[in-house]
Structures are given as C-alpha cells and as structure tokens.
Amino acid sequence: MALGSMMSTAVGLGVFPALAWGAIADAAEIKVLSTIGVKSMVEELAPQFEQKTGHKLAITFGIASVLKRQIEAGETFDLAIVTAGVADDLIKQGKLVAATRADVARGGIGIGVRAGAPKPDIGSVDALKRALLEAKSITYAKEGGSGIYFAGLLERLGIAEAMKPKTKYGTGNVAELVVAGEAEMAVLLITELIAVPGAVLVGPLPAEVQNYIVLTGGVGAQAKEPGLAKDLLQFLTAPAAVPVIKSKGLEPGSRP
C-alpha cells in the first residue's frame, strides 16, 4: 500500500497523524505506570493503540500513592497515570512534564458486596451511616484516593472509632476481598468494583457526600520515549475513547 493510502486509512480510523507515523517507524516499548482506577479502561484501549501504532506497552498497575513513591525512588517510566493531586506533586518535583498534564477520567465512589449477598440501604447519608455501623466488616484501600477520602468521611460522620475494629485495609482492588469473603462491604471507585467478577455494586455514595477522584496523566521528565508517551496520552483522552471510558463506570476528564 502506498504511503498516502496508509495515512488516509489511519486518519479514517481516528488515529492521530503522529500515531500513523509511529506505525511505520521501528516498534518501541512504552513504559506506563498507572493507577488501578483506570485499569479496566487502559486494558481495553491498550491493544487498540498497539495495533494501530505497532508499538508495545509495558504497563504496571498500582495504587497512586505507591506509584508515587516508586517514581520518587527513581523508577523509570514514559507515562504515569495517577490521581490529580499526586500528578501535581510529581510535576512540582520535576518528575512529570507540566506541559503534558492531562486529566484522563474521573470516577465516583461506591459500595460493593459479594454477589448474592443482601444489599444494604445507602440511599441517604443517614442510611449509609446505619449500614456501615451494622456491617460486620468493611474494606477500603487506606492509601488509595477513594480510601483517603472515605477515612475522612467516617470522621465527619462521627463513626471512625466504631469502624476501626471491623475494617480490613486493602492494598489493591478491595472488591476482591468481598468476593473472597474477607469483608462484607467494600468502598472503592465504582469502575474498580464493576471490573471484579463476583462483586456487585450496591450503589454510589449519596450525592451529599460523594467525591470524584480525578485520574491524571503526564509524561515522565526522564522518559525514554517522550513523544510516544504523549501520543498514548492523547489516544486515551481522544473523543474516540469516550465510549470505552463511560462503559467502565468513569467519566471523561475532570468535568462534573
């Protein structure tokens, strides 16, 4: 196929010109450090990017605060997707390139239980408080963006001390703990919850106490493939990615 035809085909598929050129160039590996908050979204979009560009993605998923510590300790990477606050701090430290900062998606927090288990009433703030106090056990990621917010919410509700003895702190997707029977209720980003087989969404936190976690991407200041990392970030935030983002329980960008 002639070069012009290849470029026309790429544009027709919604690929950025830089991505079309990337498919022609030698394949490269792009190292990505990503919060689990966008794991299901990235896992669906990554193969599309690889197929359209010919480049390969090496992705490590983790809690944003843990990834932050790895980056501060010298971990090499091309693109990082973390919570907005972590991204801004890494920019201040000179670890991410400020000009490349882009909000990829945002997600609300919800309550989940094991499939088949009774679903508590969490339709109001009072009902949520009652359901938490009546639960035999709960779990949330203590260092995760949703977990940090939820810990503060327990304080505001006046039940933090009462919940401590029956709280199991997770280090990954805590929905897996309710599926395993290690906790009765899980509190986490809705997108993470619905991605776990055997876990079901009871519902989002009541609107009065809901909080949206913004997931933000940035190219590493010491990236080996900065241009390709920027292309990937553009791919993940392009209009064509919106249906996938929404199908994973997220909303594009940082807008309410």
N, C-alpha and C positions, 0 to 999 in steps of 0.2 A: 504494500500500500504506500502511496506517495505521502511525503511528509505533510503536505497541505491537507490531504484527506484525513490523516491521523489527527491533526489538530482540530479539524471540523468535527470529527466524531467525539473528541474529548470535550469540546465545548457543548455539544449536544447532550452529553451525559451530565452536564453541570460541573465539570471539573475545571478548576482554576487553570489558567494558562501555565502557571509555574508547575502545577501537578502534571500537566501533559508533557512538559519538557522533562520532568523527573522520570517519567516512564521510559523516555528514550535514553536517558543517561544511565550510567552504571548504577546497579542497585546498591543501596546503602542501608544500614541499620540505624533506626532512630530509637534512642533510649527514652522511655517515658516513665515517670513516677507519678502515679495517680491515686487520689483518694478513692476509697471504695464507694463513695457517694455517687460516682458516675460510672461504676464498674460495668453494670449491665448495658449502659449506653455505649461506652467505649468498646466493649466486647462485640457489639453488633456492628459498629461503624468501622472498627479497625480493619477487618478483612476487606471492606469496600475500598478503603484507602490503599491498602496493599495491592489489591487487584488493579486499581486504576493507575497507580504510580510505579509499581514494580519494586518499591522499597519495602523493607520489613520493619515491623515494630517489636521492640522488646519492652514489655510493659510489666511493671511491678506495682501491685495494688497494696494499699495500706491506709491506716488512719493518718489524717493530715498532720497531726502533731508529731507522729512518729517519723513520717517522711521528712518533716522539717528538721528534726534532729539529725537524720541521716545526711541531709544536704549541708547542714551546718558543720558536720563532721568531715565533709569533703567528698561525699558521694557524687559521682559524675552522672550527668544526665543531659538530655537535649530539651525535653519539655516536662514541666511539672504542672499537675492539676491538683490544687489543694483548696482549702477554704479561703475565702476572700481575705480574712484577717491574716492568715499565715502567708498568703501571697504578698500582701502589702509589707509584712515584716521582712520577708526574704528580699524584696525589692530594696528596702532601706539598708539591708546588709550587703547589697551588691551581688546577691546570688541569682536574682532574676532580672532580666532586661525590662525596665519600666515601660518602654515604648511598645512592648509586645503584650502587655497585660490585657486579658480579655475574659469577661465573665462568660463561662460556658453554659451554665444552667443553675437553677435554684430548686431546692426541694423542701417540702413541708415535713413536719414530724408527725408520726402516727404511733398507734398502739397495736401490737400484734399478739396473737395467741396461736397455739398449735391447732391445726385443722381438726375439727370435731369437738373442740373444747367450747364451753359456754362463752359467749361474747358479752362482756360487761357493758353497762351503760356508761358512755363517756361523752354524752351529748351536751353536757354543760360543765362549767368549772366545778360546781358542787358535786355533780355525778362523777366526774373524773377523780376528784379528791376521795370520794367514798369508795370508788372502785380500787384505787391504789391502796387504801387502808385495809380493804377487805381481801386483797390478793395475798396468797400465801408466799409468793416470791415474785420479784421483778428483776429485769436485767437491762442495763444500758451500757454503752461504751464510755467509760469515765473520761477518756481523753479525746473522744470524738466531738465534733462540733455540736451535734444534737445532744450528746450526753452532758456536755458542759452547760448547755442551755437548760436541760432538764433538771440538773442538780440545783441550779439557781431557782427554777420554778418550784421545786419541792420546798426550798427555803421560803419563798413567797407565800406558798400555801400553808406554811406552818407545820409541815409533816416530815421534814427532813430527818429528824432524830428517830421518829417512829418507823421510817422506811429503811434505815441503815441495817438493822439485823436481818432483813429479808431481801437484801439487794445483792445480786451477783454481778460484779463488774466484768464486762467483756472486753476483748482486745481486737475484735474483728466485727463481723456481721452477727450481732447478738440474736437475730431471728433464729439462727441455728441452735441456740441454747434452748429456746422454747420447743423447737421440733424434737430435740433430744430429751426433753422432759426435765431439764435442769432449772427451768424457771417457768412460771405461769404466764407472765406477761413480759413483752419486750417493748422498749421505747427506742425508736430509731427513725431515720429517714424513711419515708414511705417507699421510695424507689428501692432501697436495700431490702426492705421487708418483702415486697411482692416478688422479688427475684429468688426467694428461697422456697423450694418445694416443701410442702408440709406446713408452711406458716400462712396464716390468713390475716388480713387487715381488719381490725375492729373498726377503725376509723381514724381520722386526723384528730389532733388535739383541738379542743374548742377554739373557735376563732379569736376569742378574747385573750388566749394565752398561746396561740400558735406562733411559731417562729420559722422563718425561711432561711435555710443555710445556702449561701451563695458559693458555688464552686468555680474557681478562677484558674485560668491557665497563664503560663508565662514561659518564655524561652530562657534556658539557663545561660548565665553570663559566660560560662566556660564551655558551652555546648560544642560538640564536635561537628554537629550538623544543624547549625542555627537556621539556615534557610529552609531546610526540610521540616524542622520543628515548627517554624512559623506557618508553613503550608498546612501541616497537620492541624494546627490550632484553627486556622481559617476553615478547614474542612469540617471540623467539629462544630463550628459556630455558624456555618452557612445555612441559608434558608432550607436547603435540601435536607439538612439534618433534623429539622424541627419535628417532623412526624415521629422519628425514632426517639427523640428526646421526650416527647409527650407520652409515647407508648410505654416508657419506662417509669412513669409517675413523676416526671420532672417538668419544669417549665424552662423555656429558653432564656438565657441571660439573667439579669438581675431585676427585671421589671416585676412589680406586683401582679 
